[in-house]
Amino acid sequence: MEPLWAVPLVVLWIGFLFQSVVVFGLARTIGLLQLQLGPMPGGLATDDSLAVGAAVPEVHGKLAPSGRDFDWAEPGREALLLFVTPTCPACRDALRDATRIASAGEYQTALIAISHGTPQQNNILGTAAKRLPLVSDDAGEVHAAFAINQTPLAMLVRDGRVAAKAICNNRDQLEALLDGQVHHTSDPLWQHVATTEVLARK
């Protein structure tokens, strides 16, 4: 009986080795494709929020965690508005990298974060986001005014209008948006899906 049991065991080992070779080959091919195509593109273009070219409303609220009044109504100044929610892991990454961009001071564009969460949650984010004004949008009024339904969403504002917008999860994507680069899903080379949190429409 031993030879009969040995045959399927050998077949299983051969199948396992074959699958290992195939997986290794696929991993190597994917790595080579990434090297040929270059780095991941900028933020993912989205139809969510105000349309490109639309006039943007003013932003009024309280800064977290200081509680100071904040009023942004400078149509002539370029700004990058980063809309986040405290329960979104990708939002925390984007907020951290936006803070680093603001600290580096390489861009003249004003960076403003707007968090839709409870005051306590927003205060925690505001404490972590040093050198970056974070507006506590606990009632969701600012998010609603900008028609935000998914986060993290970054919106570049020039001359009081939406110049560009995208889902941005990291520093490279935020800086790409600042430079006017947005990734569109129609691009045949990349179909990059960002990690987002979809908010319930009210």
Order of alpha helices (4+ residues) and beta strands (2+ residues): alpha-beta-beta-beta-alpha-beta-alpha-beta-alpha-beta-beta-beta-alpha-beta
